[in-house]
Amino acid sequence: MAVNKSSNAEITSAINNLKRQKKNSAKANQNYTKSNKKSTSKAQNKAAESIEKTESGSKNRSRSAYRYSKNYRKPSKPLSKLKASPVKLTPLGGLGEIGKNITLYEYENDMFLVDCGMSFPDEEMPGIDIVIPDFSHIVKNVDRIRGLVVTHGHEDHIGAIPYLLRECNIPIYGTALTVGLIRGKLKEHKLLESAKLNVVKPGDKVSLGAFSVEFIHVNHSIPDAVAVAVSSPAGLIVQTGDFKIDTTPIDGHVIDLGRFAELGKSGVLALLSDSTNAERPGFTQSERIVGESFSNLFKKAGNRRIVVATFSSNIHRVQQIIDEAVRCDRKVAVSGRSMQNVVQVASELGYLNVPDNVLIDIDMIKRYMPEQLVIITTGSQGEPMSALHRMAFNDHRKVLIGPSDMIIISATPIPGNEKTVTKVINELMKLQAEVVYEKMYDVHVSGHACQDELKIMLDIVKPKYFIPVHGEQKHLVKHAGLAEAVGVPSENILIGANGNVVEICEDYMKVVETVQAGEVLVDGFGVGDVGNVVLRDRKHLAEDGIFVVAVSVDSVTREVIAGPDVISRGFVYVKESEELMDEAREVVCDVLEKCYLSNIRDWSTVKSRVRDGLARFLYEQTGRSPMVLPIFMEI
């Protein structure tokens, strides 16, 4: 019994100990929880007060919006607004050059293009018709391209569109005249049916993915020109396109400076502005000045026929010529395919007012006396295939220039075209025609803003960052200096180059990478198949000519059966250089004999040795290096 009592007592004692431990543990847990809640409550209230102070932004904002809640959790990220991604600009043409304007905008997964122009070949590109941008980077990102926005209808802004649409058929947005001119180009290239053309008006906005693009009316040397204001989550970017400030435009529509000022007040992240006339001080004259000059010159012409050469796209200029012709009771004929196309499109769309029975076909001019005619033609830049150039060299089938003609060249030579224009003027004067050009009279005014107008644009837009565009390097540098003079910090100005990917946000503007951007040469139907090697050969042929050697060889014995015969083109006059030709044949025979004795059977090696030996001989004898072309025929 004692044992049992002892065991029960031990068991009872153990149970009581467990109860005390459990009670003490519960009490400790309760105290810990209260302490924890008190600490957490203080931290949460403190956080809520901090948030209220940071994000209220206004004394009148209710503090109750940030009262402590039992469901409050400390955020893993700051509650301040997340910053937008930077917007990227990539000029693929138009920087460091005149023409070939095209700019790519990019925000995250969305892209769109502004303009797609061409440029004319220079003297280093023999045989080339036009030069267009390299679309490689665009084609790689075709799935992200939301559209093409066009600022106006000049060739340096629309000329490459048909070649772009061959690669990627994207929607195109432009004003009525611009789209009308594009439609004509696409019809010529048989792309019109599949094209997605959209007509907009100044003041309209279009959505292109993350971008919203607003069109703003500007003055230029062609109607319906616009600038674009590009809105994105990163900020607002204004691109002026080609513009000037004309207070007395022909069509009465003055540049919308008020809208530019409104955008400037709301905040503009970056401005891309036309730099073509950045070297010229003052203001660009109004187009009406040319009309007054035409009036005086038409009176001066008397009984002579008047031929006016101007840009085909300068519809305001064409309108003033027609108005003056009507006043002088003259008929108007149009020469040059591009001029005929533009006059037709502009007349159909109502941008050109031509009274009935004023326009006549160029084939009908022989039926009228000289004092009854005005001929409007292309060729103001001296282009070799233009109508005026053919007139100057008596190669025009319909117009023969003589002493009874007054020629008015209503244009300024584009940089690089001065020699060709001067050549045309000289040839016209040789035909005893009177020639009037821009340096003598006010027969041309620019369509681009001069320094004071560029400063006005900078002052009213007030951009944080500035990128000069549309011009050679000297124009870009000068424009950058103008921006700095009106208060844009030098560190906020970027002089870029084609292919630079410029990243812009509130905090910075910088070039982050460079993509492929160059020029593609168009020769006839060939696009891009003429490269540096072909151009080098063409220049070689143009400078030194060609020397061809033809040899007939027995296919088995490798003995010469006939020849060598030599043919020269553009090198020497064969009939007066027979001795040189004979010696050249002997040189070829010596090389062939050495190859035969050395058991050289590879025709590539034989041709190479003939070419080298003959080239060395011809240079020693003449000091010239024609292209040597050996031809071997196996019999």
Secondary structure, DSSP 4 states (H G I P E B T S, - for coil): -HHHHHHHHHHHHHHHHHHHHHHHHHHHHHHHHHHHHHHHHHHHHHHHHHHHHHH--STTS-GGGG---TT----SS-SSPPPPPPEEEEEEESBSBSS--EEEEEETTEEEEE----B---TTSTT--EEEE--HHHHHTGGGEEEEE-----HHHHTTHHHHHHH----EEE-HHHHHHHHHHHHHTT-TTT--EEE--TT-EEEETTEEEEEEE-B-SSTT-EEEEEEETTEEEEE--S-B--SS-TTS----HHHHHHHHHH-EEEEEEE-TTTTS-S-PPPTHHHHHHHHHHHHHHTTSEEEEE--TT-HHHHHHHHHHHHHTT-EEEEESHHHHHHHHHHHHHTSS---TTTEE-GGGGGGS-GGGEEEEES-TT--TTSHHHHHHTT--SS----TTEEEEE-SPPPTT-HHHHHHHHHHHHHTT-EEEETTTSS----SS--HHHHHHHHHHH-EEEEEEESB-HHHHHHHHHHHHHTT--GGGB----TTEEEEE-SS-EEEEEE----EEEEETTEES---HHHHHHHHHHHHH-EEEEEEEE-TTT--EEEEEEEEEESS--GGG-HHHHHHHHHHHHHHHHHHHHTT---HHHHHHHHHHHHHHHHHHHHS--PEEEEEEEE-
